[in-house]
Amino acid sequence: MPSYAAFIGHQPHLSMAELSASLPDFRIERILGGTVVIFSAGEILDERFLRKLGGIIVIAKAFENAPADWSTLPRLLVRETQTVKGKVTFGLRTHGLPRSDVSKLYRQCKDALKKSGRPARYVGSEGKPAPSLVLHEEGLIGGKHGCEFVIASGKDFLWMGKTVAAQDIEAYAKRDMKKPVRDTGIGLLPPKLAQILLNFGVWLVKGQQSQNRNSQFAIRNSLTVWDPFCGTGVIPMECLLRGWTVLASDLSLKAVNGCLKNLEWLRKEEKIFKKDVASTVWKQDASKPFEAKMTPDVIVTETSLGPSLMGRPSLKDAAKMRTENERLQEGFLRAVAARLPGVPLVVTWPVWYNRKEQLRLERVWSVIDELGYRSALPPGIESDHETRLSLLYRRPDQFVGREIVLLEARQR
């Protein structure tokens, strides 16, 4: 199987879980410094694949005939850029190489191109590779104006390849910051995290349908996703971009209206027509008994992280917020189990951080067991918590993190 290198985001464990969920034959070969994952996969990975992932910055594919050492890369660069018209632009992305060696390699690559009669320039430096935005702007993805080589080095280990995909930062910024409705008062779910949650949802659905080759998903590669705490529509927007039927609801009419506006804006921006991809948004309290408008394939949602905090909560305040949130989560799970039995869920629950410890939901886990659900994680991924299967998303400066839980219905 082809070997790849993934430069992962600021939540390494979550990024690896996303890769495992997205690639059925994913196998980790090596992890370097918590920022680079060397892995094998049976399918060809490219820009189209990476656009579906939220936790991966760059993907490179190993050279089919691996060079013996990095000193042969200048000659390889000349060969790889033979079809480029005009000036060649190239870059280097390295891990584990001394800066002096990287600087030397940049010079050697440029000299090799010059000797071959090709004017050349490089992006990035010995201290920092070019941002993914630059790789797109300079035409290094796809080889139109050049390429980026990747070298990952460790003890008795050397991996070399070429970048085949890089995150489109401008696209993320556009749908995060330029959408018409943003509500900072209820917290902001990053689009990248929404993508990760949806990829976990796909994995759960495929697991349920693996025995049924004639399933809708297997034929059309399409899902119907319900977000019952939709807010201003971050998860529904990501569904729309993937061509999935959107079901979105919220207790707040303000949130429902904001979600509708954002979906309409995205449809116009990306030319996603209602006749091709359906969406339904309505007002509903998901923690109370409800009538299902349609049976979704999967529920993917950020339930509630509680009130917005300006500082670390006291133990007393965190315990009070936890008690209130437990009631919400229990009501929601009971309502879903009653009306949509068998439908898997990907949910986020709050984790509060005070000065001494963290507080997570506890009672809801007994409710999960009572209702016939079980938590799961993609193959090869260990839990972030020793007593239950879940994953953690949190930036260092956040007072409330997210516990990500994947729930599937137990076979009866």
PEKAPE-V658319 format. One record per backbone hydrogen bond with DSSP energy under -0.5 kcal/mol. CO is the residue of the C=O (numbers start at 1). NH is the residue of the N-H. Records with the same first field share a line. If there is no record, write none. Layout:
BEGIN
CO = NH / NH
END
This chain:
BEGIN
2 = 41
3 = 62
4 = 39
5 = 60
6 = 8 / 37
7 = 57 / 58
11 = 14 / 15
12 = 16
13 = 17
14 = 18
15 = 19
16 = 20
17 = 21
18 = 22
19 = 23
23 = 26
27 = 40
30 = 38
31 = 33
32 = 35 / 36
35 = 8
36 = 32 / 38
37 = 6 / 39
38 = 29 / 30
39 = 4
40 = 27
41 = 2
43 = 45
46 = 50
47 = 51
49 = 52
50 = 53
55 = 9
57 = 167
58 = 7
59 = 164 / 165
60 = 5
61 = 162
64 = 66
69 = 72
70 = 73
72 = 76
73 = 77
74 = 78
75 = 79
76 = 80
77 = 81
79 = 82
81 = 84
88 = 121
89 = 147
90 = 123
91 = 149
93 = 151
95 = 153
98 = 101 / 102
99 = 103
100 = 104
101 = 105
102 = 106
103 = 107
104 = 108
105 = 109
106 = 110
107 = 111
108 = 112
109 = 113
110 = 114
111 = 115
112 = 116
113 = 118
114 = 117
117 = 119
119 = 88
121 = 90
123 = 92
128 = 125
131 = 134 / 135
132 = 136
133 = 137
134 = 138
135 = 140 / 141
136 = 139
139 = 145 / 146
140 = 142
144 = 85
145 = 89
147 = 91
148 = 163
149 = 93
150 = 161
151 = 95 / 153
152 = 159
154 = 157
157 = 154
159 = 152
160 = 63
161 = 150
162 = 61
165 = 59
167 = 169
168 = 172
169 = 173
170 = 174
171 = 175
172 = 176
173 = 177 / 178
174 = 178
182 = 184
183 = 186
184 = 187
187 = 189
188 = 190
190 = 194
191 = 195
192 = 196
193 = 197
194 = 198
195 = 199
196 = 200
197 = 201
198 = 202
199 = 203
200 = 204
201 = 205
202 = 206
203 = 207
204 = 208
205 = 209
206 = 210
209 = 212
211 = 213
212 = 215
215 = 219
216 = 220
217 = 221
223 = 225 / 245
224 = 297 / 298
225 = 247
226 = 228 / 300
227 = 230 / 249
230 = 233 / 234
233 = 237
234 = 238
235 = 239
236 = 240
237 = 241
238 = 242
239 = 242 / 244
240 = 243
245 = 225
246 = 280
247 = 227
248 = 282
249 = 230
250 = 284
252 = 256
253 = 257
254 = 258
255 = 259
256 = 260
257 = 261
258 = 262
259 = 263
260 = 264
261 = 265
262 = 266
263 = 267
264 = 268
265 = 269
266 = 270
267 = 271 / 272
271 = 273
273 = 276 / 277
278 = 246
280 = 248
282 = 250
284 = 286
285 = 288
290 = 292
294 = 296
297 = 344
298 = 226 / 300
299 = 346
301 = 303 / 348
304 = 350
314 = 318
315 = 319
316 = 320
317 = 321
318 = 322
319 = 323
320 = 324
321 = 325
322 = 326
323 = 327
324 = 328
325 = 329
326 = 330
327 = 331
328 = 332
329 = 333
330 = 334
331 = 335
332 = 336
333 = 337
334 = 338
335 = 339
336 = 340
340 = 343
344 = 299
345 = 407
346 = 301
347 = 405
348 = 303 / 304
349 = 403
350 = 361
351 = 401
352 = 354 / 359
357 = 354
359 = 352
362 = 365
363 = 366 / 367
364 = 368
365 = 369
366 = 370
367 = 371
368 = 373
369 = 372
372 = 410
374 = 408
378 = 381
385 = 388
388 = 385 / 390
390 = 384
391 = 404
393 = 402
395 = 398
399 = 353
401 = 351
402 = 393 / 404
403 = 349 / 405
404 = 391
405 = 347 / 407
406 = 376
407 = 345
408 = 374
END
